[in-house]
Structures are given as C-alpha cells and as structure tokens.
Amino acid sequence: MAAANINLPAGQKADRKLEMIFVNTGTAGGTEYEWELQGRGVEDASIEYNHDVEQTTDILGMNDTDVSSSKPSMELDPNTIRGGQKLNEKLLDIERRQATSEFGTFDVLLVHCYLGTATTGPFAAEVHHGCTVVPTSLGGSNYVGLPMNIYLSNDCELGTVTIARGVPTFTADDAE
C-alpha cells in the first residue's frame, strides 16, 4: 500500500478533531464492532509512541542509533462519567468485579481524517487488537471522573474507514 496523502490544502493545519480514537464496546474478539468515539470533554490527548532510543559511538567516531518498536499509549483525562457511555460502563464493571485481566481485551480503532484521497473519506485507519484500557482513578470535585490510559497492542490491521452518521466502517487493506 502506498503512503496515504495528507488531504488538506497546502499550509493548512490539521484540526485535532481529525485524529479520532474509537474503542469497541461490543464483544471482545468478535466480528461485529460497536465503536464508541472517545475524548468527550478531553482538551488534550496524544498518542505517545514511547520508543526506547539508544545511541552509541564507535571507535571511528560514528554514531549509530537503535530504536525499539513503539509502545504506544494515550491518556484520556478528564473522562467524566456520562449517561450512555458503554466503555465507562464496561470499565466500572471490570473494576467492581476485580477482573483485571479483562482490561486487556479491547479493540481500538484509530482514524486519521486528514489522511486519504479526499476530505470526505475513506480515511486511513488501523485497528489494534487486544489493547489494554485501564482506569486510573474514580472521583473528582464537581462531577465523577474516570480518567483512563489506553495502551495499543501493535497487533494492528491497516485499512480505511468511512464514517456515516458518526458510525465508522473499517475495511482492511487486504479485503479490498
């Protein structure tokens, strides 16, 4: 697959809302996805790649740099409890039952709405399977918060997404 084009006019900055993250709130490992968009109320969120970088200098004075595979993660804070949020319901249920192994059973969809051949889609995307979503606390001052960290697995399928009425549909590259 060729690299995806940035589908913005020359010099235009990509709005942050064009980088979307969805978590499957349906059955883990299933074939039907129930994608829920994340980030409501979050003012700043970035995927941190977390590469380990080691640089050495040889006897000739030349530098070599080794870069490890990425260990991508994202913090969503604040994440306020709101009615109708299926991911928050699942996380609270896992926490209440102390079923911590279930935190590592999520599929995460990243959609890059600034990458593709047109501003209307399809957009470059990838699904990471077997990701870990962990709440970091519960509480707050005015509203109940459930901030979380999302750890991507690097077990991913590349593809494209179309979005209709807020619902993403993923097509794997090898399915085309």
DRENDO-1510 file (C-alpha; in Angstrom, 1 decimal, always signed):
<recs>
REC; n; res; u; v; w
REC; 1; MET; +0.0; +0.0; +0.0 .
REC; 2; ALA; +1.3; +3.5; -0.9 .
REC; 3; ALA; +1.6; +6.1; +1.8 .
REC; 4; ALA; -1.7; +8.0; +2.4 .
REC; 5; ASN; -1.8; +11.5; +1.2 .
REC; 6; ILE; -2.5; +14.4; +3.6 .
REC; 7; ASN; -5.8; +15.6; +2.2 .
REC; 8; LEU; -5.5; +19.3; +3.3 .
REC; 9; PRO; -4.7; +22.4; +1.2 .
REC; 10; ALA; -1.0; +23.3; +1.3 .
REC; 11; GLY; -0.1; +25.0; +4.6 .
REC; 12; GLN; -3.4; +24.2; +6.3 .
REC; 13; LYS; -3.0; +22.8; +9.8 .
REC; 14; ALA; -4.9; +19.6; +10.7 .
REC; 15; ASP; -7.5; +20.2; +13.3 .
REC; 16; ARG; -7.1; +17.9; +16.4 .
REC; 17; LYS; -10.7; +16.5; +15.9 .
REC; 18; LEU; -9.4; +14.9; +12.6 .
REC; 19; GLU; -7.5; +12.3; +14.7 .
REC; 20; MET; -10.2; +10.1; +16.1 .
REC; 21; ILE; -10.0; +7.2; +18.5 .
REC; 22; PHE; -12.8; +4.6; +18.9 .
REC; 23; VAL; -13.0; +1.7; +21.3 .
REC; 24; ASN; -15.0; -1.4; +20.6 .
REC; 25; THR; -17.6; -1.7; +23.3 .
REC; 26; GLY; -19.1; -4.9; +21.9 .
REC; 27; THR; -18.0; -8.5; +22.4 .
REC; 28; ALA; -14.2; -8.8; +22.7 .
REC; 29; GLY; -12.7; -10.7; +19.8 .
REC; 30; GLY; -16.0; -10.7; +17.9 .
REC; 31; THR; -16.5; -10.0; +14.3 .
REC; 32; GLU; -19.1; -7.2; +14.8 .
REC; 33; TYR; -17.7; -4.0; +16.2 .
REC; 34; GLU; -19.6; -1.4; +18.3 .
REC; 35; TRP; -17.3; +1.5; +18.0 .
REC; 36; GLU; -17.6; +4.3; +20.6 .
REC; 37; LEU; -15.8; +7.6; +20.0 .
REC; 38; GLN; -13.6; +8.7; +22.9 .
REC; 39; GLY; -12.5; +12.1; +24.0 .
REC; 40; ARG; -15.6; +14.0; +25.0 .
REC; 41; GLY; -14.5; +16.7; +27.4 .
REC; 42; VAL; -10.8; +15.9; +27.0 .
REC; 43; GLU; -8.9; +19.1; +25.9 .
REC; 44; ASP; -5.6; +17.5; +25.1 .
REC; 45; ALA; -4.7; +13.9; +24.1 .
REC; 46; SER; -1.8; +12.5; +22.1 .
REC; 47; ILE; -0.6; +9.0; +21.2 .
REC; 48; GLU; +2.8; +8.7; +22.9 .
REC; 49; TYR; +4.9; +6.3; +20.9 .
REC; 50; ASN; +7.4; +5.6; +23.8 .
REC; 51; HIS; +10.3; +4.3; +21.7 .
REC; 52; ASP; +13.4; +3.3; +23.5 .
REC; 53; VAL; +16.3; +5.0; +21.8 .
REC; 54; GLU; +19.9; +4.0; +22.3 .
REC; 55; GLN; +22.8; +5.8; +20.7 .
REC; 56; THR; +26.4; +4.6; +20.6 .
REC; 57; THR; +29.6; +6.0; +19.1 .
REC; 58; ASP; +32.0; +3.6; +17.5 .
REC; 59; ILE; +35.8; +3.8; +17.5 .
REC; 60; LEU; +35.7; +5.9; +14.3 .
REC; 61; GLY; +33.5; +8.5; +16.0 .
REC; 62; MET; +30.4; +7.5; +14.0 .
REC; 63; ASN; +27.1; +7.4; +15.8 .
REC; 64; ASP; +24.7; +4.5; +15.5 .
REC; 65; THR; +21.1; +4.8; +16.8 .
REC; 66; ASP; +18.9; +1.9; +17.7 .
REC; 67; VAL; +15.2; +2.5; +18.0 .
REC; 68; SER; +12.9; -0.1; +19.6 .
REC; 69; SER; +9.4; -0.9; +18.4 .
REC; 70; SER; +6.8; +1.6; +19.7 .
REC; 71; LYS; +4.8; +1.0; +22.8 .
REC; 72; PRO; +2.0; +3.5; +22.0 .
REC; 73; SER; -0.3; +4.7; +24.7 .
REC; 74; MET; -2.7; +7.6; +25.3 .
REC; 75; GLU; -4.1; +9.2; +28.4 .
REC; 76; LEU; -7.7; +10.5; +28.5 .
REC; 77; ASP; -8.0; +12.8; +31.4 .
REC; 78; PRO; -10.5; +14.1; +32.3 .
REC; 79; ASN; -13.0; +11.4; +31.3 .
REC; 80; THR; -16.3; +12.4; +33.0 .
REC; 81; ILE; -18.9; +9.7; +33.6 .
REC; 82; ARG; -21.9; +10.5; +31.4 .
REC; 83; GLY; -25.1; +8.6; +30.7 .
REC; 84; GLY; -25.0; +6.3; +27.7 .
REC; 85; GLN; -21.2; +5.7; +27.7 .
REC; 86; LYS; -20.7; +1.9; +27.1 .
REC; 87; LEU; -16.9; +2.0; +27.6 .
REC; 88; ASN; -17.2; +3.6; +31.0 .
REC; 89; GLU; -19.9; +1.0; +32.0 .
REC; 90; LYS; -17.5; -1.8; +31.0 .
REC; 91; LEU; -14.5; -0.3; +32.8 .
REC; 92; LEU; -16.6; +0.2; +36.0 .
REC; 93; ASP; -17.9; -3.3; +35.8 .
REC; 94; ILE; -14.4; -4.8; +35.4 .
REC; 95; GLU; -13.1; -2.7; +38.3 .
REC; 96; ARG; -16.0; -3.6; +40.6 .
REC; 97; ARG; -15.6; -7.3; +39.8 .
REC; 98; GLN; -11.8; -7.0; +40.1 .
REC; 99; ALA; -11.5; -8.9; +36.8 .
REC; 100; THR; -8.3; -7.1; +35.8 .
REC; 101; SER; -7.3; -9.5; +33.0 .
REC; 102; GLU; -10.3; -8.1; +31.1 .
REC; 103; PHE; -8.7; -4.7; +30.8 .
REC; 104; GLY; -6.5; -6.2; +28.0 .
REC; 105; THR; -9.3; -7.4; +25.7 .
REC; 106; PHE; -10.3; -4.2; +23.8 .
REC; 107; ASP; -10.0; -3.4; +20.1 .
REC; 108; VAL; -9.1; +0.2; +19.3 .
REC; 109; LEU; -9.7; +2.0; +16.0 .
REC; 110; LEU; -7.5; +5.0; +15.1 .
REC; 111; VAL; -8.9; +7.1; +12.2 .
REC; 112; HIS; -6.8; +9.8; +10.6 .
REC; 113; CYS; -9.3; +12.0; +8.9 .
REC; 114; TYR; -6.6; +14.1; +7.3 .
REC; 115; LEU; -5.0; +11.1; +5.5 .
REC; 116; GLY; -6.7; +9.7; +2.4 .
REC; 117; THR; -7.6; +10.7; -1.1 .
REC; 118; ALA; -10.5; +13.1; -0.3 .
REC; 119; THR; -11.7; +15.2; +2.7 .
REC; 120; THR; -14.9; +13.1; +2.7 .
REC; 121; GLY; -13.1; +9.7; +3.0 .
REC; 122; PRO; -12.3; +7.0; +3.0 .
REC; 123; PHE; -9.7; +7.8; +5.6 .
REC; 124; ALA; -6.5; +6.0; +6.6 .
REC; 125; ALA; -7.1; +3.9; +9.7 .
REC; 126; GLU; -5.9; +1.0; +11.7 .
REC; 127; VAL; -7.5; -1.4; +14.2 .
REC; 128; HIS; -5.3; -2.5; +17.1 .
REC; 129; HIS; -6.5; -5.8; +18.6 .
REC; 130; GLY; -6.1; -6.9; +22.2 .
REC; 131; CYS; -5.4; -3.4; +23.6 .
REC; 132; THR; -5.4; -2.6; +27.3 .
REC; 133; VAL; -7.7; +0.2; +28.6 .
REC; 134; VAL; -7.2; +0.9; +32.3 .
REC; 135; PRO; -9.0; +3.4; +34.5 .
REC; 136; THR; -6.6; +5.4; +36.7 .
REC; 137; SER; -9.0; +6.8; +39.3 .
REC; 138; LEU; -12.6; +7.4; +40.2 .
REC; 139; GLY; -14.0; +10.6; +41.7 .
REC; 140; GLY; -13.5; +14.3; +41.3 .
REC; 141; SER; -14.8; +17.6; +42.6 .
REC; 142; ASN; -17.9; +18.6; +40.6 .
REC; 143; TYR; -18.6; +15.5; +38.5 .
REC; 144; VAL; -17.5; +11.9; +38.7 .
REC; 145; GLY; -14.4; +11.3; +36.6 .
REC; 146; LEU; -13.0; +8.0; +35.3 .
REC; 147; PRO; -9.7; +9.0; +33.7 .
REC; 148; MET; -8.1; +6.2; +31.7 .
REC; 149; ASN; -5.0; +5.1; +29.9 .
REC; 150; ILE; -5.2; +3.3; +26.6 .
REC; 151; TYR; -2.2; +1.0; +25.7 .
REC; 152; LEU; -2.2; +0.0; +22.0 .
REC; 153; SER; -1.0; -3.5; +21.2 .
REC; 154; ASN; +0.8; -3.0; +17.9 .
REC; 155; ASP; -1.2; -6.1; +16.7 .
REC; 156; CYS; -2.9; -4.0; +14.0 .
REC; 157; GLU; -4.7; -4.2; +10.7 .
REC; 158; LEU; -4.2; -1.3; +8.3 .
REC; 159; GLY; -7.1; -0.1; +6.3 .
REC; 160; THR; -9.5; +2.6; +5.6 .
REC; 161; VAL; -12.7; +4.0; +7.3 .
REC; 162; THR; -15.8; +5.6; +6.0 .
REC; 163; ILE; -18.0; +7.4; +8.5 .
REC; 164; ALA; -21.7; +7.8; +8.1 .
REC; 165; ARG; -23.8; +9.4; +10.8 .
REC; 166; GLY; -20.9; +9.2; +13.2 .
REC; 167; VAL; -20.5; +5.5; +12.8 .
REC; 168; PRO; -17.2; +4.2; +11.4 .
REC; 169; THR; -16.9; +1.3; +9.0 .
REC; 170; PHE; -13.5; -0.2; +8.7 .
REC; 171; THR; -12.2; -2.0; +5.6 .
REC; 172; ALA; -8.9; -3.9; +6.0 .
REC; 173; ASP; -6.3; -3.2; +3.2 .
REC; 174; ASP; -6.2; -6.9; +2.3 .
REC; 175; ALA; -10.0; -7.0; +2.0 .
REC; 176; GLU; -10.1; -4.6; -0.9 .
</recs>
